[in-house]
């Protein structure tokens, strides 16, 4: 479960996130949607404790303790091109490693389970730079799942992927939620939000304006006011 209250983030040009409060339960997949610049990525970074913010979250303050509770999958995640996939996935166990940085059997089991869930075991001996965009994202998702956190935040994980990998990544996130994780993922494609999410959070001008089921969040009024489109996909000038 995740909860946060009155989260606000200010930059030099003004407030990017304004007094946002919400909660998500174990087993839920939340789609965080909104126009470019609405505050989606900033909100996820604030929840993850990666940027300074006002307000309260339900997570520990210690970075290492927080890393055992919440995983963050950044937009456009990358890794050294020559590094082996198995080593990148194993980075997910970093919050648990002792001073010798040696993987225990539990760590190895967690890495294997995450890789099996994402279909990346066959890539283990490949260099990261040889992978396709979709394969790279599944590797990063494997790393995030290997941490075995209660909560996973993913910032636009399917942007720029082809349809096969978009569906593949969203299916993995959906299955992870079905297994008890709390998943919050920023998305641009409203069709994927409606198809895979239990609830949809709609951001607009830094505020959370909708927190409803996927069946009701994207009403004609919300589509018109927030996204400037009609229910049949026509733009509104």
BAFI-3210 file (N, C-alpha, C; in Angstrom, 3 decimals, decimal comma, padded with zeros to 6 digits):
// residues 237
n [1|2|3|4|5|6|7|8|9|10|11|12|13|14|15|16|17|18|19|20|21|22|23|24|25|26|27|28|29|30|31|32|33|34|35|36|37|38|39|40|41|42|43|44|45|46|47|48|49|50|51|52|53|54|55|56|57|58|59|60|61|62|63|64|65|66|67|68|69|70|71|72|73|74|75|76|77|78|79|80|81|82|83|84|85|86|87|88|89|90|91|92|93|94|95|96|97|98|99|100|101|102|103|104|105|106|107|108|109|110|111|112|113|114|115|116|117|118|119|120|121|122|123|124|125|126|127|128|129|130|131|132|133|134|135|136|137|138|139|140|141|142|143|144|145|146|147|148|149|150|151|152|153|154|155|156|157|158|159|160|161|162|163|164|165|166|167|168|169|170|171|172|173|174|175|176|177|178|179|180|181|182|183|184|185|186|187|188|189|190|191|192|193|194|195|196|197|198|199|200|201|202|203|204|205|206|207|208|209|210|211|212|213|214|215|216|217|218|219|220|221|222|223|224|225|226|227|228|229|230|231|232|233|234|235|236|237]
n.u [000,837|000,403|000,537|000,084|000,227|-000,731|001,363|003,685|005,623|008,084|009,573|011,956|010,444|007,907|005,189|005,211|003,854|000,919|-000,251|-001,060|-002,822|-003,261|-003,970|-002,980|-003,758|-002,433|-001,993|-003,150|-003,100|-002,250|-002,874|-001,218|-002,060|-002,093|-001,717|001,338|003,681|001,993|002,692|003,171|005,591|007,125|005,607|005,858|008,633|008,784|007,239|008,870|010,965|013,063|013,340|013,211|010,442|007,312|005,007|003,725|004,724|004,111|006,435|009,660|012,184|014,932|017,204|018,175|016,460|014,064|014,513|014,118|011,461|010,233|010,434|011,813|011,313|012,831|012,011|013,316|015,445|018,825|021,956|025,390|026,808|028,378|027,960|026,939|023,719|022,823|024,232|023,171|020,492|020,932|021,603|019,319|019,262|020,825|020,057|020,123|022,611|025,645|028,792|030,631|029,394|028,333|026,224|023,679|022,101|019,388|019,283|020,089|017,977|015,877|016,646|016,538|013,793|012,620|013,706|012,622|009,927|009,955|010,970|013,751|015,928|017,176|018,700|020,821|023,646|024,188|025,484|024,408|024,209|023,662|021,040|017,555|015,244|012,883|013,731|015,659|014,065|012,624|014,701|015,413|013,027|013,092|015,236|014,070|011,979|013,430|014,224|012,174|010,210|007,421|006,102|006,025|007,091|006,684|007,851|006,457|006,955|006,492|006,766|007,817|008,204|007,597|004,357|004,269|006,141|005,109|002,648|003,690|005,272|003,280|001,649|003,324|003,513|000,822|000,506|002,262|000,927|-001,341|-000,201|000,135|001,635|001,836|001,345|002,252|002,027|003,095|001,506|001,083|-000,640|-003,984|-005,554|-004,166|-004,146|-006,886|-007,252|-005,499|-005,368|-006,526|-007,419|-007,453|-005,394|-005,689|-003,746|-003,598|-002,384|-000,632|-002,204|-004,108|-006,823|-008,639|-009,467|-010,367|-012,181|-011,038|-013,067|-014,578|-013,007|-012,040|-014,019|-016,273|-016,242|-013,787|-011,985|-012,426|-011,838|-009,276|-007,621|-008,266|-009,649|-012,165|-014,524|-014,409|-011,887|-011,230|-009,553|-009,768|-009,951]
n.v [-001,192|002,284|005,647|009,170|012,622|015,915|016,523|018,621|020,219|022,510|024,489|026,774|028,159|027,945|026,131|022,736|020,475|020,331|020,163|017,349|014,480|011,030|007,464|004,059|000,656|-002,600|-004,840|-003,287|-001,708|001,363|003,791|006,643|009,498|012,251|015,460|016,493|017,996|018,137|017,254|014,595|012,968|014,391|014,080|011,285|011,104|012,586|011,026|008,802|009,802|011,088|013,725|016,959|017,829|019,118|017,937|014,653|011,196|007,615|006,219|004,991|007,278|006,919|006,420|003,816|002,077|002,886|002,088|-000,600|-000,845|000,521|000,578|002,287|002,971|004,622|007,017|006,531|004,915|003,787|002,002|000,913|000,171|-002,096|-003,739|-006,804|-008,307|-009,912|-008,833|-006,291|-006,783|-007,919|-005,702|-004,875|-006,017|-004,501|-002,922|-004,821|-005,903|-006,747|-005,410|-006,769|-007,036|-009,350|-011,697|-013,411|-016,674|-016,186|-013,697|-014,424|-016,096|-014,266|-012,622|-014,463|-015,124|-012,632|-012,241|-014,394|-013,679|-011,510|-012,505|-012,455|-014,076|-015,469|-013,496|-012,994|-013,250|-011,424|-008,283|-005,120|-003,067|-004,354|-004,898|-004,610|-001,802|-002,578|-004,921|-003,851|-002,315|-004,357|-005,577|-003,560|-003,499|-006,052|-005,694|-003,835|-005,388|-007,383|-006,363|-006,850|-005,198|-003,641|-001,744|-000,451|002,060|003,345|005,249|006,180|003,651|002,413|004,126|004,891|002,242|-000,641|-002,070|-004,804|-004,956|-002,955|-004,075|-006,357|-005,343|-003,997|-006,144|-007,603|-005,775|-005,760|-008,429|-008,452|-006,740|-008,312|-010,266|-009,020|-006,663|-003,060|-001,054|001,829|003,591|005,918|006,932|007,638|006,747|006,483|004,316|002,052|002,621|002,374|-000,295|-001,855|-000,866|-000,685|001,586|005,072|007,842|011,191|013,819|017,374|020,448|020,298|019,307|016,676|015,598|013,612|010,519|007,695|004,662|002,700|002,578|004,855|007,164|008,530|010,347|011,926|014,668|014,977|014,192|016,274|018,643|018,211|016,776|017,760|016,454|014,564|011,901|010,141|010,488|012,840|015,971|018,997|022,301]
n.w [000,000|-000,638|000,385|000,294|001,190|000,444|-001,377|-002,804|-005,278|-006,098|-008,603|-010,105|-011,934|-010,976|-009,291|-009,816|-009,017|-007,137|-004,051|-003,878|-003,001|-002,316|-002,403|-002,835|-003,090|-002,150|-004,833|-006,763|-009,956|-010,960|-013,349|-014,298|-015,789|-018,131|-019,795|-021,538|-019,362|-017,198|-014,699|-014,067|-014,131|-012,288|-009,963|-009,547|-009,053|-006,718|-004,943|-004,869|-003,469|-004,714|-005,368|-003,850|-001,825|-000,571|001,930|002,930|002,864|002,926|003,192|004,398|005,665|005,412|002,778|002,014|003,386|002,242|-000,376|-000,195|-000,115|-002,161|-005,673|-008,455|-011,767|-014,161|-016,735|-019,971|-019,058|-018,735|-019,294|-018,950|-022,114|-022,587|-020,474|-018,991|-019,243|-017,080|-014,945|-014,775|-014,086|-011,608|-010,117|-008,945|-006,461|-004,828|-002,477|-000,464|-000,177|001,500|002,780|001,156|-001,225|-002,335|-003,876|-002,205|-001,874|-001,737|-002,978|-005,576|-006,263|-006,320|-008,436|-010,538|-010,523|-011,168|-013,707|-015,071|-015,009|-016,711|-019,028|-019,616|-019,126|-021,183|-022,248|-020,616|-020,972|-022,874|-024,062|-022,888|-024,768|-027,155|-027,337|-028,345|-028,192|-026,844|-025,557|-023,846|-022,113|-020,850|-019,490|-017,651|-016,253|-015,166|-013,387|-011,605|-010,547|-009,320|-006,899|-005,210|-004,018|-002,292|-003,706|-006,999|-009,083|-012,264|-014,877|-017,677|-019,148|-021,607|-023,681|-026,939|-027,609|-029,718|-030,698|-029,810|-027,659|-026,044|-025,200|-024,003|-021,829|-020,351|-019,716|-018,011|-015,865|-015,105|-014,261|-012,109|-010,362|-009,954|-008,422|-006,038|-005,760|-005,528|-008,213|-009,912|-012,780|-015,141|-018,083|-021,577|-023,546|-023,611|-024,132|-023,274|-020,573|-019,897|-020,553|-018,929|-016,299|-012,876|-011,602|-012,519|-012,357|-013,017|-014,036|-014,114|-014,917|-012,714|-010,674|-009,110|-010,664|-011,150|-009,695|-010,190|-011,137|-013,943|-015,726|-015,432|-015,106|-017,370|-018,550|-020,965|-020,339|-018,959|-020,947|-022,731|-021,232|-020,071|-021,892|-024,358|-026,401|-028,157|-027,257|-029,444|-030,389|-031,749|-032,152|-030,185|-030,894]
ca.u [000,000|001,099|-000,299|000,814|-000,667|-000,317|002,653|003,890|006,997|008,261|010,781|012,161|009,372|006,611|004,878|004,940|002,852|000,226|-001,090|-001,646|-003,002|-003,911|-003,483|-003,178|-003,697|-001,724|-002,723|-003,708|-002,307|-002,754|-002,336|-001,104|-002,146|-002,260|-000,966|002,735|003,835|000,949|003,262|003,194|006,941|007,535|004,917|006,473|009,939|008,548|006,807|010,034|011,961|014,207|013,438|012,699|009,015|006,528|004,001|004,113|004,492|004,091|007,676|010,745|013,005|016,260|017,242|018,338|015,214|013,050|014,811|013,610|009,999|009,738|011,313|011,504|011,780|012,865|011,815|014,586|016,508|019,920|022,986|026,594|026,533|029,128|027,657|026,103|022,344|022,683|024,773|022,230|019,338|021,396|021,651|018,092|019,483|021,777|019,680|020,266|023,961|026,576|029,990|031,356|028,597|028,192|024,840|023,325|021,209|018,101|019,436|020,108|016,618|015,066|017,052|016,007|012,335|012,304|014,068|011,618|008,686|010,119|011,503|015,078|017,003|017,899|019,542|021,748|025,033|024,289|025,839|023,212|024,175|023,246|019,607|016,572|014,624|011,956|014,514|016,272|013,060|012,320|015,836|015,249|011,895|013,608|016,009|013,141|011,244|014,363|014,330|011,068|009,576|005,962|005,588|006,829|006,722|007,264|007,594|006,278|007,826|006,233|006,966|008,768|008,292|006,635|003,169|004,535|006,785|004,171|001,724|004,498|005,609|002,059|001,191|004,175|003,079|-000,484|000,709|002,891|-000,151|-002,175|000,529|000,109|002,361|001,189|002,010|001,806|002,780|002,708|001,249|000,532|-001,695|-005,156|-006,107|-003,495|-004,618|-008,212|-007,188|-004,717|-005,382|-007,697|-007,844|-006,698|-005,175|-005,530|-003,080|-003,851|-001,796|-000,019|-003,165|-004,791|-008,222|-009,482|-008,979|-011,563|-011,971|-010,683|-014,297|-015,246|-012,099|-011,879|-015,338|-016,214|-015,865|-012,350|-011,300|-012,550|-011,199|-007,867|-006,849|-008,724|-010,091|-013,515|-014,489|-014,074|-010,500|-011,020|-008,972|-010,606|-009,095]
ca.v [000,000|003,562|006,825|010,426|013,742|017,299|016,583|019,774|020,377|023,826|024,794|028,218|028,741|027,808|024,848|021,709|019,610|021,208|019,595|016,097|013,432|009,830|006,200|002,899|-000,560|-003,756|-005,518|-002,335|-001,049|002,718|004,503|008,078|010,086|013,693|016,059|016,842|019,115|018,162|016,930|013,144|012,509|015,063|013,428|009,983|011,328|013,036|009,864|007,926|010,455|011,454|015,183|017,643|018,136|019,318|016,898|013,420|009,897|006,497|005,468|005,352|008,404|006,436|005,993|002,375|001,448|003,188|001,297|-001,952|-000,765|001,111|000,578|003,355|002,710|005,953|007,177|006,489|004,283|003,291|001,237|000,817|-000,659|-003,353|-004,516|-007,973|-008,192|-010,538|-007,923|-005,177|-007,265|-008,147|-004,422|-004,757|-006,527|-003,613|-002,509|-005,910|-006,450|-006,343|-004,694|-007,524|-006,948|-010,703|-012,144|-014,619|-017,536|-015,484|-012,681|-015,110|-016,578|-013,100|-012,224|-015,455|-014,981|-011,415|-012,452|-015,305|-012,915|-010,573|-013,188|-011,927|-015,019|-015,794|-012,357|-012,765|-013,139|-010,387|-006,930|-004,280|-002,272|-005,136|-005,198|-003,693|-000,930|-003,350|-005,813|-003,027|-001,969|-005,545|-005,766|-002,603|-003,950|-007,186|-005,131|-003,255|-006,461|-008,180|-005,773|-007,425|-004,159|-003,646|-000,734|-000,172|003,243|003,274|006,503|005,997|002,537|001,867|005,158|004,599|000,811|-001,113|-002,629|-006,069|-004,698|-002,203|-005,036|-007,234|-004,658|-003,753|-007,438|-007,910|-004,911|-006,233|-009,668|-008,096|-006,251|-009,463|-011,019|-008,292|-005,400|-001,812|-000,533|003,131|003,820|007,036|006,495|008,599|006,120|006,278|002,990|001,125|002,932|001,780|-001,749|-002,579|-000,291|-000,769|002,974|006,056|009,166|012,178|015,057|018,531|021,665|020,024|018,818|015,408|016,009|012,419|009,293|006,866|003,401|002,882|002,691|006,146|008,309|009,265|010,731|012,916|015,964|014,963|014,185|017,615|019,678|017,935|016,291|018,500|015,521|014,031|010,453|009,391|010,731|014,066|017,055|020,187|023,475]
ca.w [000,000|-000,685|000,614|000,403|001,462|000,185|-002,059|-003,673|-005,762|-006,701|-009,348|-010,240|-012,748|-010,314|-008,674|-010,820|-008,402|-006,192|-002,990|-004,354|-001,993|-002,853|-001,877|-003,709|-002,288|-002,689|-005,890|-007,721|-010,980|-011,175|-014,510|-014,074|-017,125|-018,203|-020,903|-021,283|-018,448|-016,169|-013,395|-013,825|-013,796|-011,062|-008,848|-009,302|-008,432|-005,339|-004,163|-004,718|-002,641|-005,545|-005,426|-002,668|-001,926|000,638|002,105|003,624|002,230|003,863|003,051|005,317|005,234|005,058|001,377|001,866|003,830|001,234|-001,571|000,010|-000,117|-003,401|-006,841|-009,402|-013,131|-014,766|-018,170|-020,710|-018,273|-019,549|-018,594|-019,784|-023,286|-022,563|-019,266|-019,220|-018,761|-015,763|-013,944|-014,642|-013,320|-010,233|-009,412|-008,165|-005,099|-004,149|-001,120|000,493|-000,193|002,535|002,313|000,137|-002,454|-002,867|-003,903|-001,468|-002,639|-001,827|-004,018|-006,870|-006,535|-006,661|-009,784|-011,474|-010,576|-011,914|-015,110|-015,637|-015,188|-017,820|-020,200|-019,946|-018,802|-022,415|-022,601|-019,515|-021,396|-023,897|-023,643|-022,921|-025,989|-028,320|-027,229|-028,917|-027,198|-026,035|-024,701|-022,799|-021,107|-020,052|-018,583|-016,553|-015,452|-014,390|-012,280|-010,631|-009,874|-008,517|-005,571|-004,426|-003,231|-002,232|-004,635|-008,180|-009,845|-013,610|-015,578|-019,117|-019,550|-022,940|-024,693|-028,032|-027,896|-030,713|-030,041|-029,112|-026,369|-025,213|-024,583|-023,156|-020,588|-019,580|-019,196|-016,853|-014,776|-014,657|-013,526|-010,836|-009,501|-009,590|-007,405|-004,775|-005,743|-005,911|-009,407|-010,415|-014,007|-015,992|-019,455|-022,523|-024,333|-022,759|-024,395|-022,367|-019,224|-019,722|-020,716|-017,929|-014,952|-012,002|-011,428|-013,293|-011,791|-014,085|-013,636|-014,982|-014,352|-011,426|-009,681|-009,365|-010,886|-011,192|-009,068|-010,367|-011,833|-015,349|-016,511|-015,265|-014,958|-018,625|-019,035|-022,040|-019,788|-018,675|-022,238|-023,312|-020,422|-019,772|-023,042|-025,542|-027,443|-027,995|-027,010|-030,642|-030,744|-032,510|-031,362|-029,974|-031,051]
c.u [000,877|000,099|000,604|-000,194|000,009|001,082|002,675|005,362|007,085|009,593|010,882|011,015|007,989|006,411|004,478|003,898|002,250|-000,710|-001,819|-001,679|-003,711|-003,375|-003,777|-002,941|-002,819|-002,594|-003,350|-002,662|-002,972|-002,078|-002,376|-001,027|-002,329|-001,445|000,500|002,788|002,810|001,462|003,397|004,574|007,424|006,886|005,554|007,830|009,793|008,137|007,992|011,115|013,184|014,379|012,807|011,231|008,457|005,485|004,588|003,834|004,564|005,394|008,711|011,572|014,399|016,273|017,341|017,082|014,105|013,254|014,353|012,086|009,465|010,809|010,846|012,142|011,677|012,536|013,181|015,735|017,590|020,895|024,219|026,421|027,229|028,784|026,706|024,726|022,209|023,200|023,839|021,026|019,726|021,506|020,383|018,239|020,406|021,349|019,908|021,708|024,806|027,797|030,772|030,631|028,441|026,738|024,672|022,447|019,836|018,157|019,381|018,723|015,717|015,370|016,462|014,488|011,932|012,590|013,084|010,324|008,755|010,678|012,883|016,218|017,839|018,848|020,708|023,199|025,242|024,767|024,614|023,088|023,733|021,741|018,764|015,979|013,676|012,664|015,159|015,257|012,703|013,466|015,715|014,079|012,279|014,385|015,097|012,392|012,148|014,525|013,247|010,443|008,064|005,359|006,568|006,244|007,429|006,855|007,620|007,145|007,601|006,359|008,055|008,956|007,294|005,481|003,424|005,120|005,932|003,234|002,479|004,796|004,369|001,504|002,011|003,763|001,731|-000,357|001,345|001,859|-001,041|-001,533|000,696|000,878|001,417|001,989|001,396|002,659|002,223|002,585|000,770|-000,684|-002,879|-005,778|-005,474|-003,923|-005,971|-008,156|-006,558|-004,906|-006,667|-008,295|-006,933|-006,628|-004,917|-004,911|-003,393|-003,334|-001,280|-000,941|-003,736|-006,285|-009,173|-008,751|-010,162|-011,201|-011,663|-011,914|-014,877|-014,325|-012,047|-013,233|-015,210|-015,789|-014,376|-011,556|-011,308|-011,701|-009,694|-007,063|-007,206|-009,000|-011,527|-013,441|-014,151|-012,685|-010,230|-010,443|-009,943|-009,691|-009,411]
c.v [001,250|004,668|008,044|011,555|015,068|017,406|017,790|019,846|021,713|023,896|026,313|028,886|028,599|026,416|023,846|020,714|020,369|020,416|018,329|015,075|012,249|008,610|005,098|001,650|-001,620|-004,440|-004,598|-001,887|000,294|003,288|005,997|008,752|011,594|014,239|016,259|018,054|019,177|017,792|015,457|012,667|013,125|014,426|012,083|010,136|011,776|011,872|008,951|008,534|010,911|012,961|015,770|018,005|018,463|018,207|015,640|012,193|008,808|005,711|005,879|006,502|007,970|005,946|004,481|001,628|001,681|002,342|-000,149|-002,014|-000,331|001,053|001,661|003,034|004,013|005,907|007,224|005,947|003,750|002,528|001,204|-000,196|-002,017|-004,230|-005,657|-007,775|-008,768|-009,626|-006,735|-005,600|-007,445|-006,850|-004,188|-005,223|-005,625|-003,200|-003,581|-006,397|-005,894|-005,675|-005,432|-007,554|-008,309|-011,142|-013,416|-015,495|-016,883|-014,411|-013,318|-015,609|-015,420|-012,617|-013,180|-015,315|-013,758|-011,585|-013,397|-014,559|-012,013|-011,209|-012,731|-012,894|-015,338|-014,683|-012,176|-012,537|-012,132|-009,074|-006,033|-003,524|-003,021|-005,372|-004,182|-002,831|-001,678|-004,294|-005,040|-002,685|-003,177|-005,874|-004,818|-002,989|-005,161|-006,694|-004,570|-004,331|-007,289|-007,630|-006,294|-006,389|-004,313|-002,769|-000,565|001,042|003,186|004,523|006,266|004,860|002,030|002,914|004,735|003,109|000,440|-001,811|-003,918|-005,811|-003,821|-003,152|-005,948|-006,592|-004,423|-005,051|-007,852|-007,064|-005,371|-007,506|-009,397|-007,551|-007,401|-010,293|-010,244|-007,000|-004,219|-001,224|000,821|003,452|005,010|006,533|007,673|008,031|005,775|004,906|001,953|001,366|002,260|000,256|-002,448|-002,096|-000,596|000,615|003,881|007,354|010,116|013,440|016,163|019,775|021,450|019,478|017,463|015,700|014,831|011,272|008,336|005,543|003,675|003,031|004,095|007,355|009,173|009,556|011,722|014,294|016,063|014,981|015,577|018,622|019,471|017,635|016,991|017,577|015,114|012,528|009,629|009,741|011,961|015,153|018,228|021,393|024,531]
c.w [000,000|-000,394|000,710|000,514|001,150|-000,408|-002,999|-004,049|-006,478|-007,425|-009,484|-010,985|-012,130|-009,739|-009,751|-010,333|-007,230|-005,278|-003,433|-003,215|-002,637|-002,117|-002,883|-002,875|-002,945|-003,731|-006,914|-008,732|-011,261|-012,413|-014,213|-015,435|-017,024|-019,364|-020,535|-020,359|-017,334|-014,787|-013,091|-013,352|-012,492|-009,852|-008,532|-008,614|-006,986|-004,449|-003,872|-003,831|-003,397|-005,683|-004,167|-002,871|-000,556|000,711|002,717|002,754|003,287|003,866|004,089|004,760|004,796|003,618|001,209|002,289|002,809|-000,012|-001,428|-000,044|-001,472|-004,485|-007,797|-010,748|-013,903|-016,251|-018,847|-019,860|-019,207|-018,673|-019,493|-020,911|-023,238|-021,362|-019,596|-018,579|-017,354|-014,654|-013,713|-013,814|-011,854|-009,441|-008,588|-006,727|-004,284|-002,742|-000,049|000,652|000,945|001,942|001,231|-001,204|-003,134|-002,771|-003,080|-002,353|-002,791|-002,910|-005,408|-007,249|-006,963|-008,073|-010,821|-011,624|-011,394|-013,395|-015,792|-015,920|-016,414|-019,085|-020,602|-019,628|-020,045|-022,840|-021,639|-019,960|-022,521|-023,281|-023,826|-024,235|-027,224|-028,355|-027,987|-027,800|-026,281|-025,087|-023,555|-021,711|-020,252|-019,091|-017,385|-015,652|-014,607|-013,176|-011,195|-009,859|-008,978|-007,107|-004,638|-003,491|-003,240|-003,311|-005,791|-008,893|-011,188|-014,388|-017,087|-019,658|-020,967|-024,041|-025,670|-028,283|-028,988|-030,002|-029,273|-027,732|-025,463|-024,467|-023,624|-021,813|-019,734|-018,986|-017,974|-015,649|-014,213|-013,818|-012,166|-009,858|-009,048|-008,482|-006,100|-004,715|-005,999|-007,065|-009,758|-011,631|-014,772|-017,427|-020,294|-023,248|-023,432|-022,979|-023,481|-020,927|-018,958|-019,753|-019,510|-016,491|-014,197|-011,800|-012,242|-012,506|-012,949|-013,499|-014,639|-014,283|-012,932|-010,361|-010,101|-009,457|-010,986|-010,507|-009,048|-011,036|-013,299|-016,227|-016,482|-015,267|-016,207|-019,259|-020,186|-021,536|-019,506|-019,977|-022,865|-022,556|-020,295|-021,034|-024,352|-026,726|-027,151|-027,738|-028,237|-031,189|-031,591|-031,605|-031,269|-030,010|-029,994]
res [x|x|x|x|x|x|x|x|x|x|x|x|x|x|x|x|x|x|x|x|x|x|x|x|x|x|x|x|x|x|x|x|x|x|x|x|x|x|x|x|x|x|x|x|x|x|x|x|x|x|x|x|x|x|x|x|x|x|x|x|x|x|x|x|x|x|x|x|x|x|x|x|x|x|x|x|x|x|x|x|x|x|x|x|x|x|x|x|x|x|x|x|x|x|x|x|x|x|x|x|x|x|x|x|x|x|x|x|x|x|x|x|x|x|x|x|x|x|x|x|x|x|x|x|x|x|x|x|x|x|x|x|x|x|x|x|x|x|x|x|x|x|x|x|x|x|x|x|x|x|x|x|x|x|x|x|x|x|x|x|x|x|x|x|x|x|x|x|x|x|x|x|x|x|x|x|x|x|x|x|x|x|x|x|x|x|x|x|x|x|x|x|x|x|x|x|x|x|x|x|x|x|x|x|x|x|x|x|x|x|x|x|x|x|x|x|x|x|x|x|x|x|x|x|x|x|x|x|x|x|x|x|x|x|x|x|x]
***
